[in-house]
Amino acid sequence: MNLSTPARALPWLLLSAAAGAQPQGAPANVAVLAGTCMTCHGPPHGAIPRLQGQSAERLLARLRAFKAEPPSARATVMPLLVQGYTDADLQALAQWFGTP
């Protein structure tokens, strides 16, 4: 299959446009970070809340709360997962999934 140059460039253009809406200092790879979240939060699971459609402020507050608590304090893996993320990463993810 031979894709034309515009067809090959489309994914990069979409990622560039999405990255342009990120907060200052946000990671350029927010789509990759968001993809990691979608592993659990994308499919409609009963116990795992979907991230799309929640407010960006609420998502950011929850992500920061998970990062602030000791990893062993809860039965969820979220405190462990967010330890490697910077605050700019958390802001970018909240904006990526959240509604204004």
Order of alpha helices (4+ residues) and beta strands (2+ residues): alpha-alpha-alpha-alpha-alpha
